[in-house]
Amino acid sequence: MNEDPTLWRLTSCTFAVAVTEVARGGVTESKSIRRRCLPEASVRPVNSLLFAHADVISPLPTAHPLLAEVHERLASERLRRLDHVQISRRAHAAIIRRLPDGEPRRREVAAALEMSERTLQRRLEAERTSFQRLLEDTRRELAQQYLGQTDVSLADATYLLGFADQSSFFRACKRWFGTSPRRYRIRLIGAAGLVRSGGD
């Protein structure tokens, strides 16, 4: 019978199986049983598969260079998109962690992500955003969450969002929501009450 040239030949394999036995008198003993699926396999305390070197380095008979090039290009484009999303999310998380210590600086976030400011800026620009926009969006989203929670005071929200004082928070809320933090909180709480009561 002719061998399939696309298959690698397995020359040896070993399997180490740990077995626990309970002997008479309640004494527990452990031993290792090594299984060899081929006669020429060496006995080792690990699981292993050994292939012939010639098979590993030989080209695949079914290889398609043009198709491989297309797949490589598609995979690279996909990885680049995923990598950009990952950086954006990591920068978002780094900003949140640093906000209670004050307004995060781009160089601080870049250092946390182990890259230069220029690299961070370039990769955010590739997503059609910027560090300042990401900071602004993150603060706005968090402000909406904090103002919707009555157990978070306006002073606490100011601190958690990294503002130096409540007047700065007030100006940001006017820019984001068109009203003051207190009035926006009343609006959110009122909307939540309507949803709970089932009102229009």
HELIX and SHEET records of a PDB file:
HELIX    1   1 ARG A   24  GLY A   26  5                                   3    
HELIX    2   2 HIS A   53  ILE A   57  1                                   5    
HELIX    3   3 PRO A   65  ARG A   98  1                                  34    
HELIX    4   4 LEU A   99  ASP A  101  5                                   3    
HELIX    5   5 ARG A  106  ALA A  112  1                                   7    
HELIX    6   6 GLU A  117  ALA A  126  1                                  10    
HELIX    7   7 PHE A  131  LEU A  147  1                                  17    
HELIX    8   8 LEU A  154  LEU A  160  1                                   7    
HELIX    9   9 GLN A  166  PHE A  177  1                                  12    
HELIX   10  10 PRO A  181  SER A  197  1                                  17    
SHEET    1   A 3 THR A  28  ARG A  36  0                                        
SHEET    2   A 3 LEU A  10  VAL A  22 -1                                        
SHEET    3   A 3 SER A  48  PHE A  51 -1                                        
END                                                                             
